[in-house]
């Protein structure tokens, strides 16, 4: 399972979407600037920025390509 919290204008969120598209990764996206529920979830999880990713059991704060690819490899 891959879950991503984003905003509609975040350039690093766009890079994450592009990476997922290139790798054929299916994910669920919640845009915190368009959903109060998603915003509240990020706050409750202690998130301080976006993208906030959950890949399997792993949490990744921000766009860190090596960490993202490592986490994806572990869940495939």
N, C-alpha and C positions, 0 to 999 in steps of 0.2 A: 504494500500500500504506500502510495506517495501522496502527500498532502502539502500544499504550498499556500502560504499566506502572502499576499502581495498588495501593491497599490497599482492603480491603472497607469500611473506616470513614472514608476520606478524603472530606471534603466537597467539595474541589476536583475530585476524581476523579468524584464524582457529578455535578458541574456539567458536566464534560467529556462524560460519558456522555449527559447531557440535551442538550447542544449537538449532539453527533453524531446523536442520535435526531431532533432537530428538523431537521437538515440532510440526513437520510437517508444518513449516512456509515456504511459497513461498516468494521469494524475488528476487530483481534485484540487481546484483552485478556489480560494476564498479571498475576495478583494476587500481589504479592511477600510478602504475609502468609500466603498459603496454599501457596506453592510455593518451596522452597529453590532450585530451579533458576532461577526468575525473580528471586529475591532476589540470587543470585550474579551473574546477568547485569547487573542494575542496578549492583551494586558494580563489576563489571569495566568497565562503561561510564562509571564516574565519577559516577554519579547520586547526588544527595544528598537527593532527595525525590521525591514523586509528586504529580501524575502526571508521568511521563516519557514524552514522545510522540515518535514517529518518523512523519513524514508525508512520503512520498516520500523524498528525500535529506535532509530537514530535521529537526533535533532541536529540540524545545521542552521546556524544563524548567519545570514548573509550569503552572497555568492562566492563560494569557495569551490571552484571547479573540481579540484583533485578530491576533496572530501565528498562532493556530490557523486562523482564517478565511483569512488570506493564504496559508498553506501549502496549505490545502485547495483554494483557487482555482487554485493553481499546478499541482496534480496532476490536476485534472478536465479 
